[in-house]
Amino acid sequence: MSWVSEIARAEIRALHPYQHARWEPGLIRLHANELPWRQIDDPTEAGLNRYPEPHPHGLMKRLAELYEVPEACLLAGRGSDEAIDLLTRTYLRAGQDAMLITPPTFGMYAVAGRIQGAQVIEVPLRRAEEYRLNAEALMAAVTAHTRLVFLCSPNNPTGNLIEREQLLILARELAGRALLVVDEAYIEFAGVPSLAALAAVTPGLVVLRTLSKAHGLAGARCGALIALSETVELIARVIMPYAIAQPSIEAVMSALEPAPLERSRAEVATLIAERRRLEQLLAHSRGALRVWPSAANFLLVEFADPGLAIRRAHEAGFLLRDLSHVPGLHQAVRISIGTPEQNDRLLASLA
């Protein structure tokens, strides 16, 4: 057992996972207390009257192929949110351990940590340097009780990318002390390679991926945690059996066929082009103070009157993300990139 297991909660290391009913789909199932009849309008191949595979190996095999990692180094779950929750439950003891975040960033990190009863340490990004990571301050803030460091790259809501080499240096500096969790929810829009393959062989480096963004499967709720196989085995003890619903499994397997994958790549390319166009035009939009550079599928825009911009967009049929409650972002609005036609309509409403 290496340090990646030793710093986890002792209760999880000693935990015997729930023993689900045997999974042999070729046999008639009279062992799981299911109803033997399907619903008349059941559209699924496997049948919704049956539990899905407890830990869907076919799905995890396909995701491992997509992300080019060994299957033993990947755990599929209900989006990145579940992976964040599993990490906090595995590594943070209530009232004792700490996690570190770099605001402004994805709010679920802090929520999951506080639900677990852990201390949440904040090291703000450098606004004056386009929200660059302050690596020196981050390492100085790490304590003997810090077990998890969450970084989002590209970051939500600022859109900036953290340099690959900087992330690898941090992983090495944190080794033996805390896991570095890199959330790559938006990496497909950044034009840079993922750290997934390195996470599979680097102790203490964890990468989160999702099908919600670039693959258009937000409603299917499917993501992946990628790490050393020892880390994956430990975290897998905590995940609920049957976590991913059968319609989601079938939707994902269909979406990862060659033709849908090619279509997704084309849509990502279109979205990146639209992001650049929208960035340029919004910069000259009335009332816009600043459009921050983005490597994601959204733009962070500061307005002289953000409430007015949100109201005008709403009157035109659009919802924008109001970030005025976030410290340091009181004039900021996050705008997801839409279709070319949607973007034209939004620009007209803001003009």
Secondary structure, 3 states (H helix, E strand, C coil): CCHHHHCCCHHHHCCCCCCCCCCCCCCCCCCCCCCCCCCCCCCCCCCCCCCCCCCCHHHHHHHHHHHCCCHHHEEEECHHHHHHHHHHHHHCCCCCCEEEECCCCCCHHHHHHHHCCCEEEECCCEHHHCCECCHHHHHHHCCCCEEEEEEECCCCCCCCCCCHHHHHHHHHHHCCCCEEEEECCCHHHCCCCCCHHHHCCCCCEEEEEECCCCCCCHHHCCEEEECCHHHHHHHHCCCCCCCCCHHHHHHHHHHCCHHHHHHHHHHHHHHHHHHHHHHHHHHCCCCEEEECCCCCCEEEEEECCHHHHHHHHHHCCCCCEECCCCCCCCCEEEEECCCHHHHHHHHHHHC
